[in-house]
Amino acid sequence: MQVSIISENSYPVNRGGVSEWCSSLISSLPDICFNVFTIAPDKKLRYDIPENLVGVDVTELSRPCFMETQSHTRETVKIMELLKPVLKGMPLDCLKILKQMENTEFTAEELISSKENLRLLEAFYQQNYEGNPFVPFYYSWISLFYLLFKTLELYNRLPKADVIHALNSGYAGLLGSLAKVREGNPLVVSEHGLYLKERRFELRHSEVEPWLHGLYVAFFTGLVKTSYKYSDVVTSVCRDHVSHQKSIDPSIEPKVIYNGIDVNRFGFNNHVNDHGRYVVGTISRVTPIKDQLTFIRSAPQILEKHDTKFYVVGQIEDQEYFDECNQLIRKLNLEDNFEFTGFQDSAEWYPRFDVFVLSSLSEGFPLTLLEAMSSGVPCVSTDVGGVGEVLRKEFLVPRWDPKSLAAKVSWLLEDEAKRELVRHYGRKLVEKRFSVDAMASEYRDIYEGLV
């Protein structure tokens, strides 16, 4: 059996939860041949390639290179007309799109530079945004449609496979939908973080004008609906996500498959704090959705009672946000107590922590939480996504609430007996319910059932 995995900026070129999940899935199913097709900003591989990963195709995505404005064939014009439903938050008709694409060849650069694209964006602007500045609308249109055109350009490069597995319901899901229509093979769409919810979050923290947010939301809603429309199976990493998915498409019945980890890699550590100073840390990408700012703001209140060193271990994805974090550290005089390490081997860091903190604004079912519990580290987390399906309420705090976060961490630091109890409970829970073998077995059943 051969499975084709489609992703955006994750495995094997970027670190993070989805990438770790994908790496574990492939390694845990050695008798299945996988290939991976990834769209990413660069081609540098950050993972060793296992033997059963028989093909890796990374498309390096750069900014569009505009060409001299030109007209195209009638078939190209029809293709662009067929893309208009995403502007109203509606699914695309992939069969009609593919039929039109059989009669013409094009590149994303040619389409984005075409007179037809210019006419379409001008008409949409006049109908919906006239009176607002044209330039921000123009750049928003280009950023959305260039990726859409690039997806159409690339779909022929997807390798043939028995099962197509898209790792989100956005552009990866669209590529999977096109491949399914072309080959007739089944499509699995897995959502780790809800695609539409995450795009909404990014909009709220972006420089995009608020009056343009509706354009983005409709566009991404159309992509998600397309992925759901053509999927044979939609999976979710937690029960919390199912209601969100069904609110977009009530006809789907998402299957919940919890993330799993290699409990042998994250073995239970008989942690003894013999250095006097507590260590409180998190392992996460440095980006606004992980909300390290709240973690930083909690530190002074913890330091009032406990001598503590704080760590953020993870890849810096957003330099501007990282700079903001460092400014806050200096403002609160935390330079000697708070450290960002950059990307490190997480398995080496969990044993150093007295308490693990997850301050995210949005999550699916975070692997880092399972890894910390497997390593015997007490955890405190914001009550987001599927976190409440693995952590008890007494270890949960609201989002954007550094005071509650500090109080909960201090409570654990003050109660050694409680820490010892939850250390053993967490390890047993992960072994019983959240192993990578159990997760991989469920995906094997899906693949074999579809074939």
ZAMARGU-4260 file (C-alpha; in steps of 0.2 Angstrom, whole numbers, plus 5000, padded with zeros to 4 digits):
<rodrens>
0) 5000/5000/5000 | 5006/5018/4996 | 5000/5033/5005 | 5003/5051/4998 | 5004/5064/5012
5) 5001/5082/5007 | 5006/5096/5020 | 5009/5115/5021 | 5026/5120/5029 | 5027/5105/5041
10) 5035/5088/5039 | 5049/5086/5034 | 5055/5104/5032 | 5048/5112/5048 | 5048/5107/5066
15) 5032/5108/5076 | 5017/5097/5082 | 5011/5092/5065 | 5028/5088/5059 | 5032/5077/5075
20) 5015/5068/5072 | 5018/5065/5054 | 5036/5058/5058 | 5029/5047/5071 | 5015/5040/5060
25) 5027/5036/5046 | 5039/5027/5057 | 5026/5018/5066 | 5019/5010/5050 | 5035/5003/5042
30) 5026/4991/5030 | 5017/5005/5022 | 5026/5015/5009 | 5023/5034/5011 | 5028/5049/5000
35) 5026/5067/5006 | 5022/5083/4995 | 5025/5099/5005 | 5023/5117/5000 | 5036/5127/5011
40) 5046/5143/5011 | 5062/5133/5009 | 5068/5115/5005 | 5080/5112/5019 | 5075/5095/5027
45) 5075/5095/5046 | 5071/5076/5049 | 5080/5060/5044 | 5070/5051/5031 | 5065/5033/5036
50) 5066/5019/5023 | 5047/5018/5020 | 5046/5036/5015 | 5050/5033/4997 | 5048/5050/4990
55) 5049/5068/4996 | 5044/5083/4985 | 5046/5100/4993 | 5040/5115/4983 | 5049/5131/4988
60) 5036/5145/4988 | 5042/5162/4985 | 5033/5179/4982 | 5025/5180/4965 | 5035/5186/4951
65) 5024/5197/4940 | 5025/5196/4921 | 5020/5208/4908 | 5001/5208/4908 | 4994/5197/4895
70) 4977/5189/4890 | 4975/5170/4891 | 4965/5157/4882 | 4946/5155/4885 | 4949/5139/4895
75) 4960/5149/4907 | 4946/5162/4909 | 4934/5148/4913 | 4945/5141/4926 | 4946/5158/4934
80) 4927/5159/4934 | 4926/5142/4942 | 4937/5149/4957 | 4925/5163/4961 | 4914/5152/4973
85) 4928/5154/4987 | 4925/5172/4987 | 4907/5168/4994 | 4914/5155/5006 | 4907/5141/4995
90) 4916/5124/4989 | 4925/5123/4972 | 4919/5111/4959 | 4936/5101/4957 | 4929/5090/4942
95) 4925/5106/4932 | 4941/5114/4936 | 4951/5099/4931 | 4941/5097/4914 | 4946/5115/4910
100) 4964/5112/4915 | 4965/5098/4903 | 4964/5111/4889 | 4977/5123/4894 | 4994/5125/4902
105) 4999/5139/4914 | 5009/5145/4929 | 5003/5154/4944 | 5014/5169/4939 | 5005/5169/4922
110) 4988/5169/4930 | 4992/5182/4944 | 4998/5193/4930 | 4984/5191/4918 | 4971/5203/4912
115) 4958/5191/4917 | 4964/5191/4935 | 4965/5210/4935 | 4947/5212/4928 | 4940/5199/4941
120) 4948/5208/4956 | 4943/5226/4950 | 4925/5220/4948 | 4925/5212/4965 | 4932/5228/4973
125) 4919/5239/4964 | 4905/5227/4970 | 4911/5225/4988 | 4924/5238/4993 | 4922/5254/4983
130) 4926/5269/4994 | 4940/5259/5003 | 4958/5260/4999 | 4962/5250/4983 | 4980/5245/4987
135) 4977/5235/5003 | 4963/5226/4994 | 4975/5222/4979 | 4989/5215/4990 | 4976/5204/5000
140) 4969/5197/4983 | 4986/5193/4977 | 4992/5184/4993 | 4976/5173/4992 | 4975/5170/4974
145) 4993/5167/4970 | 4993/5152/4982 | 4977/5146/4974 | 4984/5147/4957 | 5000/5139/4963
150) 4990/5124/4970 | 4982/5122/4953 | 4999/5123/4945 | 5006/5109/4956 | 4993/5096/4957
155) 5000/5086/4942 | 5016/5083/4952 | 5007/5073/4966 | 5013/5055/4965 | 5000/5042/4962
160) 4995/5033/4978 | 4982/5021/4985 | 4977/5034/4998 | 4979/5053/4998 | 4981/5060/5016
165) 4980/5079/5017 | 4986/5086/5034 | 4975/5101/5034 | 4959/5107/5026 | 4966/5122/5017
170) 4978/5122/5002 | 4984/5104/5006 | 4966/5099/5007 | 4962/5107/4990 | 4977/5098/4982
175) 4971/5082/4989 | 4953/5085/4982 | 4961/5088/4965 | 4971/5072/4966 | 4956/5062/4972
180) 4945/5068/4957 | 4960/5065/4945 | 4964/5047/4951 | 4948/5042/4960 | 4958/5037/4975
185) 4951/5040/4993 | 4955/5056/5002 | 4958/5057/5021 | 4959/5075/5028 | 4966/5077/5046
190) 4964/5093/5056 | 4976/5095/5070 | 4973/5114/5073 | 4956/5119/5065 | 4962/5128/5049
195) 4948/5141/5048 | 4949/5145/5067 | 4968/5147/5065 | 4967/5158/5050 | 4954/5169/5060
200) 4966/5170/5074 | 4980/5176/5062 | 4969/5189/5055 | 4966/5197/5072 | 4984/5198/5075
205) 4989/5204/5058 | 4991/5221/5049 | 4977/5216/5037 | 4963/5230/5038 | 4948/5225/5048
210) 4937/5229/5033 | 4946/5215/5023 | 4944/5201/5036 | 4928/5195/5028 | 4937/5192/5011
215) 4950/5181/5020 | 4937/5172/5030 | 4926/5168/5015 | 4941/5162/5005 | 4947/5150/5018
220) 4929/5144/5022 | 4928/5140/5004 | 4944/5130/5004 | 4939/5120/5020 | 4922/5116/5012
225) 4930/5110/4997 | 4941/5098/5007 | 4926/5092/5017 | 4916/5089/5001 | 4929/5078/4993
230) 4935/5069/5008 | 4931/5051/5012 | 4936/5052/5030 | 4939/5068/5040 | 4949/5065/5056
235) 4950/5076/5072 | 4963/5075/5086 | 4950/5079/5099 | 4931/5079/5103 | 4931/5098/5105
240) 4935/5100/5087 | 4921/5090/5080 | 4907/5103/5083 | 4917/5116/5074 | 4920/5105/5059
245) 4901/5100/5058 | 4896/5119/5060 | 4905/5121/5043 | 4898/5105/5035 | 4885/5096/5044
250) 4885/5082/5032 | 4903/5076/5038 | 4905/5064/5053 | 4923/5067/5059 | 4932/5052/5067
255) 4942/5057/5083 | 4959/5049/5084 | 4969/5056/5098 | 4988/5060/5095 | 5000/5048/5102
260) 5018/5048/5107 | 5033/5036/5109 | 5033/5033/5128 | 5050/5025/5126 | 5057/5041/5120
265) 5049/5051/5133 | 5052/5039/5148 | 5047/5042/5166 | 5060/5053/5175 | 5063/5051/5193
270) 5065/5070/5195 | 5073/5076/5211 | 5076/5095/5213 | 5092/5095/5222 | 5098/5112/5215
275) 5086/5123/5226 | 5080/5134/5211 | 5064/5128/5203 | 5063/5126/5184 | 5047/5130/5175
280) 5046/5128/5156 | 5037/5126/5140 | 5041/5118/5124 | 5033/5127/5109 | 5035/5137/5093
285) 5038/5155/5097 | 5023/5163/5089 | 5007/5173/5095 | 4995/5158/5095 | 5007/5150/5108
290) 5005/5166/5119 | 5022/5166/5127 | 5018/5184/5133 | 5006/5177/5146 | 5019/5165/5152
295) 5031/5179/5154 | 5019/5190/5163 | 5015/5176/5175 | 5034/5175/5180 | 5035/5190/5192
300) 5021/5183/5203 | 5029/5166/5204 | 5045/5174/5209 | 5037/5183/5223 | 5037/5166/5232
305) 5049/5154/5223 | 5066/5156/5216 | 5063/5150/5198 | 5071/5149/5181 | 5059/5150/5166
310) 5063/5142/5149 | 5054/5143/5132 | 5061/5129/5121 | 5057/5129/5103 | 5059/5136/5086
315) 5057/5155/5083 | 5044/5156/5069 | 5039/5175/5072 | 5054/5186/5074 | 5043/5201/5077
320) 5034/5192/5091 | 5050/5186/5098 | 5056/5204/5099 | 5040/5209/5108 | 5043/5195/5121
325) 5061/5201/5124 | 5055/5219/5126 | 5043/5212/5140 | 5056/5202/5148 | 5067/5218/5150
330) 5053/5229/5155 | 5049/5216/5170 | 5067/5214/5174 | 5067/5196/5170 | 5083/5195/5161
335) 5091/5183/5174 | 5076/5172/5176 | 5069/5170/5158 | 5077/5162/5143 | 5072/5157/5125
340) 5083/5142/5120 | 5078/5141/5102 | 5075/5123/5095 | 5082/5109/5106 | 5079/5091/5108
345) 5063/5091/5119 | 5067/5074/5126 | 5082/5081/5135 | 5072/5096/5142 | 5057/5088/5151
350) 5068/5080/5164 | 5074/5097/5170 | 5056/5104/5173 | 5048/5105/5189 | 5032/5111/5181
355) 5027/5111/5162 | 5017/5126/5156 | 5006/5128/5140 | 4999/5145/5138 | 4992/5143/5121
360) 4977/5153/5114 | 4972/5139/5103 | 4977/5120/5102 | 4972/5104/5095 | 4978/5090/5105
365) 4996/5095/5109 | 5010/5082/5108 | 5020/5092/5120 | 5008/5090/5134 | 5008/5071/5132
370) 5027/5071/5131 | 5028/5081/5147 | 5016/5069/5156 | 5025/5054/5149 | 5041/5061/5156
375) 5033/5063/5173 | 5032/5082/5173 | 5016/5090/5182 | 5007/5101/5169 | 4997/5117/5169
380) 4988/5123/5153 | 4976/5135/5146 | 4959/5127/5144 | 4959/5126/5125 | 4956/5113/5111
385) 4957/5096/5117 | 4968/5100/5133 | 4953/5097/5144 | 4951/5079/5137 | 4968/5074/5145
390) 4971/5086/5160 | 4959/5088/5175 | 4951/5104/5178 | 4962/5108/5193 | 4976/5110/5181
395) 4968/5121/5168 | 4967/5140/5168 | 4959/5153/5156 | 4967/5161/5141 | 4976/5178/5143
400) 4976/5176/5162 | 4994/5177/5169 | 4987/5179/5187 | 4978/5162/5186 | 4993/5154/5178
405) 5005/5160/5191 | 4994/5154/5205 | 4992/5137/5198 | 5011/5135/5195 | 5014/5141/5213
410) 5002/5129/5220 | 5011/5115/5212 | 5028/5121/5217 | 5022/5122/5235 | 5015/5105/5236
415) 5028/5092/5233 | 5016/5077/5237 | 5004/5083/5224 | 5018/5085/5211 | 5023/5067/5215
420) 5005/5061/5213 | 5002/5069/5196 | 5019/5064/5190 | 5014/5045/5191 | 4996/5048/5186
425) 5001/5057/5170 | 5013/5043/5165 | 5001/5029/5167 | 4987/5039/5158 | 4999/5042/5142
430) 5004/5024/5142 | 4986/5018/5143 | 4977/5030/5131 | 4990/5040/5121 | 5003/5029/5114
435) 5009/5031/5096 | 5006/5013/5092 | 4987/5015/5096 | 4986/5031/5085 | 4995/5022/5071
440) 4984/5007/5072 | 4969/5018/5070 | 4976/5026/5054 | 4981/5009/5047 | 4963/5003/5049
445) 4957/5019/5040 | 4969/5016/5026 | 4965/4998/5024 | 4947/5001/5025 | 4947/5013/5011
450) 4958/5003/5000
</rodrens>
